[in-house]
């Protein structure tokens, strides 16, 4: 009778829970093993083997074969379930340490207690098997868009019912801020991870990931789904604003127009799905500078200076576009930076032009004084892009000879004078550093201390203007301070510049 009950339990659970029958048999075996162990005063090891066809089962007591333990005089630590190797080899010479030897013992009945224990084990096994099935079913779907119904809300996090007793979890930080979510709402999300955990959620979904925006465009814009349009990158400020870069694989196709849709229908549908998030569709360009110009839309860009080493760009915009380029709370430039992968520094074009004019005038005056040349030659040197005597001293002769009107004699004279001027300047600088003290205004600068001010003075940074002209990397290199403090000191030193401009 008990045998038939075992088969019946296996059939019922396997059918109801859609779990492999083998898992049910293993659970019943574990329950019978636990019931067997309870009959003994000392802990033992037991194994139960159920015949999958008849339901008959046998029980075996097990001993683990071990090497002698020198700490307890060569004996075994747990005599009730361990046996010395030399003893075990008396009956079985082939046995090795780590093997088990078994002896059949009387089996416990599959009674009510055993059945109850089996039920608990089965339920646990069933849960584990169900969780494994979920992981197996969804682990290849990471990166996909999934839809579910809000089952419950807990402290800003939500659980989605995906159907078939499958739940997905959206953590509070993966929710769009201030988005109204209620029980029973249908919600879409980006499946970002599937993890096999003994308890808690296994499917982790995000509504803030840029990948969700890409997945929604793939769904709403057929040309994207068909591969006619590629989405290169996306950046989001969830619930507020986003930028997405697109590229057409067919030159006859307008990728921006296709993503916007008739009267904005496609992009509006996506915006509605993301709690009203405004989406800027940007035309990707293989030219990095042009891509940045596109990404900064709708701000009007005057000029861009690219620094390949720092992977940054100085973006000059018209005064009217300055606030638009930066965006509320720096949103526009931050999203453009994330989209393009470049660090973007927004500058006022009028100030840039003024600084360039001042730099050119300063360079021209320096050339006339230190190189002893007339205004005409100084103008030519500035026009070809030379800005200091260091460049003239070390620029290749061939490049200097390419300047119209320059011959070998003039080039050699300029290079020689430049090197002499650099030598004199270096000697003077060393003398100045040895005797220099930081200025009072440098010592009084907010965030400055006496030791740091003297360190800077030793490097020739005496005044606020000296500090204002430094880069963050320069300051970090010889002081060892962190980037944030260096940036604050430099910006404080530059406040006088801005005050002068306003005046």
C-alpha positions in Angstrom: 0.0 0.0 0.0 2.8 2.4 1.0 4.5 1.7 -2.3 1.4 2.7 -4.2 1.1 5.9 -2.1 4.7 6.8 -3.1 3.9 6.4 -6.8 0.7 8.4 -6.3 2.4 11.3 -4.5 5.0 11.4 -7.3 2.4 11.5 -10.0 0.2 14.1 -8.3 3.0 16.5 -7.6 4.7 16.0 -10.9 1.5 16.7 -12.8 0.2 19.6 -10.6 3.5 21.5 -10.4 4.9 20.4 -13.8 8.0 19.2 -12.1 10.2 16.3 -13.2 9.0 13.2 -11.4 12.6 12.3 -10.6 12.8 15.4 -8.3 9.7 14.2 -6.4 11.3 10.7 -5.9 14.5 12.3 -4.6 12.4 14.4 -2.2 10.7 11.3 -0.8 14.0 9.5 -0.5 15.4 12.5 1.5 12.3 12.4 3.8 12.7 8.6 4.4 16.4 9.1 5.0 15.6 11.9 7.6 13.0 9.5 9.3 15.6 6.7 9.4 18.3 8.9 11.0 15.8 10.0 13.8 15.5 6.4 15.0 19.1 6.4 16.2 20.5 8.1 19.3 23.8 9.0 17.6 23.8 10.7 14.2 24.2 8.3 11.3 24.3 8.5 7.5 21.5 6.8 5.6 20.5 6.3 2.0 17.1 5.3 0.6 16.7 4.0 -2.9 13.1 3.9 -4.4 12.3 1.7 -7.4 10.8 4.2 -9.8 8.5 1.6 -11.4 7.2 -0.3 -8.4 7.6 2.1 -5.5 9.5 -0.5 -3.5 12.4 1.0 -1.5 15.4 -0.2 0.4 17.4 1.6 3.2 21.2 1.5 3.7 23.3 2.7 6.6 26.4 4.4 5.3 30.0 4.8 6.7 32.5 7.3 5.2 35.9 5.7 4.7 38.6 8.0 6.2 42.3 8.0 7.0 43.4 7.7 10.7 43.1 11.0 12.5 46.5 11.7 14.3 44.9 14.2 16.6 42.8 11.5 18.2 45.3 8.7 18.3 44.7 7.5 14.8 41.0 6.8 15.4 37.9 8.3 13.7 36.2 11.6 14.9 32.6 10.4 14.3 32.4 6.6 14.9 28.6 6.4 14.1 29.2 7.3 10.4 33.0 7.0 9.8 35.2 3.9 9.4 39.0 3.6 9.2 40.4 2.8 5.7 42.3 -0.2 7.0 39.2 -1.6 8.6 37.1 -1.1 5.5 39.7 -2.8 3.3 39.4 -6.0 5.3 36.1 -6.8 3.4 36.8 -4.7 0.3 40.5 -4.2 -0.6 39.6 -1.8 -3.5 37.9 0.8 -1.3 39.6 4.2 -1.0 39.3 7.1 1.5 36.3 9.2 0.6 34.2 6.2 -0.5 31.1 5.0 1.3 30.5 1.5 2.4 26.9 0.5 2.9 24.8 -2.1 4.9 21.1 -2.7 4.2 18.9 -2.0 7.3 15.2 -2.2 8.0 13.3 0.5 6.2 10.9 2.9 8.0 7.3 2.8 6.9 5.9 5.5 4.6 3.5 6.4 7.3 1.8 9.7 8.2 4.9 11.2 9.8 7.2 10.1 7.0 4.6 11.3 4.5 4.4 14.7 6.3 8.2 15.0 6.3 8.2 14.0 2.7 5.6 16.6 1.9 7.7 19.4 3.4 10.8 18.2 1.6 8.8 17.8 -1.6 7.4 21.4 -1.3 10.9 22.7 -0.8 12.2 20.7 -3.7 9.3 21.8 -5.8 10.0 25.4 -5.0 13.7 24.9 -5.8 12.8 23.2 -9.1 10.3 25.9 -10.0 12.9 28.6 -9.4 15.4 26.6 -11.5 12.8 26.4 -14.3 12.3 30.2 -14.1 16.0 30.8 -14.3 16.4 28.4 -17.2 13.4 29.9 -19.0 14.6 33.5 -18.6 18.4 33.4 -18.5 18.6 33.6 -22.3 16.1 36.5 -22.3 18.3 39.0 -20.4 18.3 42.2 -22.4 14.7 41.8 -23.6 11.6 43.9 -23.0 9.2 42.1 -20.7 5.6 43.1 -19.6 3.8 42.2 -16.4 1.0 43.2 -14.1 1.8 44.9 -10.8 1.2 42.3 -8.1 2.4 44.2 -5.1 4.2 47.4 -4.1 6.7 47.4 -1.3 8.5 50.6 -0.1 8.8 52.0 -3.6 9.8 48.7 -5.2 7.3 46.6 -7.2 6.7 43.0 -8.1 5.3 42.1 -11.5 3.3 39.0 -12.3 4.6 37.7 -15.7 2.1 34.8 -15.7 2.6 31.2 -15.0 3.5 31.9 -11.3 6.5 33.9 -12.5 7.4 37.1 -10.7 9.8 39.9 -11.7 11.2 42.5 -9.3 11.8 46.2 -10.0 13.9 47.8 -7.2 13.1 51.4 -6.1 16.3 52.7 -7.7 15.2 51.1 -11.0 11.9 52.8 -10.9 11.2 56.1 -12.7 11.1 58.8 -10.0 7.6 59.9 -9.0 6.0 57.6 -11.5 2.5 56.7 -10.2 2.2 52.9 -10.1 -0.8 51.1 -8.8 -1.8 47.5 -8.2 -3.1 45.9 -11.5 -1.2 48.3 -13.8 0.5 46.8 -16.8 4.2 47.7 -16.7 7.0 47.2 -19.2 10.6 46.9 -18.2 14.1 45.9 -19.3 15.2 42.4 -18.0 18.7 43.3 -16.7 19.6 40.2 -14.7 18.5 36.7 -13.9 20.0 35.2 -10.7 19.4 31.8 -9.1 18.9 32.6 -5.4 17.4 30.4 -2.7 15.0 33.1 -1.6 13.7 36.5 -2.9 13.4 37.7 -6.5 15.3 36.1 -9.4 14.3 38.2 -12.3 15.5 41.8 -12.0 13.9 44.4 -14.2 14.7 48.1 -14.8 12.7 51.0 -16.0 15.6 53.5 -15.8 18.1 51.6 -17.9 19.0 53.3 -21.3 18.5 49.8 -22.8 14.8 50.1 -22.1 14.6 53.1 -24.3 16.4 51.3 -27.1 14.1 48.3 -26.7 11.0 50.5 -26.9 12.2 52.1 -30.1 12.9 48.6 -31.5 9.3 47.8 -30.7 7.6 51.0 -31.9 9.8 51.7 -35.0 9.6 48.9 -37.6 12.7 50.2 -39.4 14.8 49.7 -36.2 13.4 46.1 -35.7 14.2 45.3 -39.4 17.7 46.6 -39.1 17.3 49.5 -41.5 18.1 51.9 -38.7 20.7 51.2 -36.0 20.5 52.7 -32.5 24.1 53.6 -31.6 23.7 54.8 -28.0 21.2 56.2 -25.5 21.4 58.3 -22.4 18.6 59.0 -19.9 17.6 61.2 -17.0 14.7 58.8 -16.1 11.2 60.4 -16.3 12.6 63.8 -17.4 14.7 63.7 -20.6 16.6 61.3 -22.8 18.8 61.4 -25.9 19.1 58.5 -28.4 21.6 58.4 -31.3 20.4 56.8 -34.6 22.0 55.9 -37.9 20.3 54.8 -41.2 21.8 51.8 -43.1 19.9 52.9 -46.2 20.9 56.4 -47.4 17.4 57.0 -48.7 16.0 56.8 -45.2 15.7 59.6 -42.7 16.4 57.9 -39.4 15.3 60.8 -37.2 12.0 61.2 -39.1 11.3 57.5 -39.0 11.8 57.4 -35.2 9.7 60.5 -34.6 6.8 59.1 -36.7 3.9 60.8 -38.3 3.1 63.9 -36.3 5.4 62.5 -33.6 3.2 59.5 -33.0 6.1 57.0 -32.5 8.2 59.0 -30.1 5.1 60.1 -28.2 4.1 56.5 -27.6 7.5 55.9 -26.1 7.4 59.1 -24.1 4.0 58.0 -22.6 5.4 54.6 -21.7 8.2 56.3 -19.8 6.0 58.6 -17.7 6.3 61.6 -20.1 10.1 61.4 -20.5 11.1 63.8 -23.3 13.2 62.1 -25.9 15.7 63.9 -28.2 16.5 61.8 -31.3 20.1 62.6 -32.5 21.6 61.8 -35.8 24.8 59.9 -35.3 27.9 61.0 -37.2 31.2 59.2 -37.6 33.0 62.5 -37.1 33.2 62.8 -33.3 33.0 66.6 -33.2 29.9 66.7 -35.5 28.3 64.0 -33.4 28.8 66.2 -30.3 27.3 69.1 -32.2 24.3 67.0 -33.0 24.0 65.7 -29.4 24.1 69.3 -28.0 21.0 70.1 -30.0 19.1 72.4 -29.8 22.0 74.6 -28.6 23.9 76.5 -31.3 27.6 75.6 -31.3 30.2 78.1 -32.4 33.3 76.0 -32.2 34.8 72.8 -30.7 38.3 72.1 -29.6 39.1 68.4 -29.2 41.6 67.1 -26.7 42.3 63.5 -27.7 44.6 62.8 -24.7 42.0 63.7 -22.1 39.1 62.5 -24.3 37.4 65.9 -23.8 36.0 68.7 -25.9 35.7 72.4 -25.2 32.4 73.4 -26.8 31.9 77.1 -27.4 28.3 78.3 -27.7 26.7 81.6 -28.4 25.8 83.6 -25.3 22.1 83.2 -26.1 22.5 79.4 -26.2 24.6 79.0 -23.1 21.8 78.2 -20.7 20.2 75.9 -23.3 23.4 74.1 -23.9 24.0 73.4 -20.2 20.3 72.6 -19.5 18.5 72.7 -16.2 20.8 71.4 -13.6 23.4 70.6 -16.3 21.0 68.0 -17.8 21.6 68.7 -21.5 25.4 68.6 -21.4 25.4 65.6 -19.1 23.2 63.6 -21.4 25.2 64.7 -24.4 28.4 63.6 -22.7 26.9 60.2 -21.8 25.6 59.7 -25.3 28.8 60.6 -27.1 31.3 59.2 -24.5 33.2 62.5 -24.4 33.8 64.8 -21.5 32.2 68.1 -22.6 33.1 71.6 -21.3 30.7 74.3 -22.2 32.2 77.7 -22.8 30.8 81.1 -23.7 31.9 81.8 -27.3 32.3 85.5 -26.8 34.6 84.8 -23.9 36.5 82.3 -25.9 37.0 84.7 -28.7 38.1 87.4 -26.3 40.6 84.9 -24.7 41.9 83.9 -28.1 42.4 87.5 -29.0 44.2 88.2 -25.8 46.3 85.0 -26.2 47.2 86.1 -29.8 48.1 89.6 -28.7 50.2 88.2 -25.8 52.0 85.8 -28.1 52.7 88.5 -30.7 54.2 90.8 -28.0 56.3 87.9 -26.6 57.7 87.1 -30.1 58.6 90.8 -30.8 60.4 91.1 -27.4 62.1 87.8 -27.0 62.8 87.0 -30.6 63.7 90.6 -31.6 61.5 90.5 -34.7 59.2 93.1 -36.2 55.4 93.2 -36.0 55.0 91.7 -39.5 57.0 88.5 -38.7 55.3 88.2 -35.3 51.9 88.4 -37.0 52.8 85.6 -39.4 53.9 83.4 -36.5 50.6 83.9 -34.7 48.6 83.4 -37.9 50.1 80.0 -38.5 49.1 78.9 -35.0 52.3 79.4 -33.0 51.5 80.7 -29.5 54.8 80.6 -27.5 58.5 80.5 -28.0 58.7 76.8 -26.8 56.9 75.8 -30.0 59.3 77.9 -32.1 62.4 76.4 -30.4 61.4 72.8 -31.0 59.1 72.8 -34.1 60.7 70.8 -36.9 62.7 72.9 -39.4 60.7 71.5 -42.3 57.4 72.8 -40.9 58.9 76.2 -40.3 60.2 76.4 -43.9 56.6 75.7 -45.1 55.6 79.2 -43.9 55.4 81.6 -46.8 58.4 84.0 -46.9 60.5 82.0 -44.4 64.0 80.8 -45.6 66.6 78.6 -43.8 68.5 81.6 -42.5 65.4 83.2 -40.9 64.2 79.9 -39.4 67.6 79.1 -37.8 67.8 82.6 -36.4 64.3 82.3 -34.9 65.0 78.9 -33.4 68.3 80.0 -31.9 66.8 83.1 -30.4 63.9 81.1 -29.0 66.2 78.6 -27.3 68.3 81.4 -25.8 65.1 83.1 -24.5 63.9 79.8 -22.9 67.3 79.4 -21.2 67.2 82.9 -19.7 63.6 82.4 -18.7 64.4 79.1 -16.9 67.3 80.7 -15.0 65.1 83.7 -14.0 62.2 81.3 -13.0 64.5 79.3 -10.7 65.8 82.4 -9.0 62.2 83.7 -8.5 61.0 80.3 -7.1 63.9 80.2 -4.6 63.0 83.6 -3.2 59.3 83.8 -3.8 56.6 83.9 -1.2 52.9 83.3 -1.9 50.8 86.5 -2.3 48.5 87.6 0.5 45.4 87.0 -1.8 46.6 83.4 -2.5 47.1 82.8 1.3 43.6 84.1 2.0 41.9 82.1 -0.8 39.0 80.0 0.5 40.2 76.3 0.8 43.9 77.3 0.9 46.3 76.6 3.8 49.7 78.0 4.5 51.6 74.8 3.6 49.8 74.4 0.3 50.3 78.0 -0.6 54.1 77.7 -0.1 54.2 74.5 -2.1 52.5 76.3 -4.9 54.9 79.3 -4.6 57.8 76.9 -4.9 56.3 75.9 -8.3 56.0 79.5 -9.4 52.3 79.9 -8.5 52.4 83.1 -6.5 49.2 85.0 -7.3 45.6 84.1 -7.9 46.1 84.6 -11.6 49.0 82.1 -11.5 46.6 79.5 -9.9 43.7 80.4 -12.2 45.9 79.6 -15.3 46.6 76.0 -14.0 44.8 72.9 -15.0 43.4 70.4 -12.4 45.9 67.8 -13.6 48.9 70.2 -13.0 47.8 70.9 -9.4 47.2 67.2 -8.6 50.6 66.3 -10.0 52.7 68.2 -7.5 50.3 68.5 -4.5 48.8 65.1 -4.5 45.4 66.5 -3.6 42.1 65.0 -5.0 40.5 66.3 -8.2 37.5 67.9 -6.4 39.6 70.1 -4.2 41.9 71.1 -7.0 38.9 72.1 -9.1 37.4 74.2 -6.4 40.6 76.1 -5.7 41.1 76.9 -9.4 37.5 78.0 -9.8 37.8 80.2 -6.7 40.9 81.7 -8.2 39.1 82.4 -11.5 36.2 84.3 -9.8 38.1 87.5 -10.2 38.1 87.0 -14.0 34.4 86.6 -14.1 34.0 89.7 -11.9 36.1 91.7 -14.3 34.0 90.6 -17.3 30.8 91.6 -15.5 32.3 95.0 -14.6 
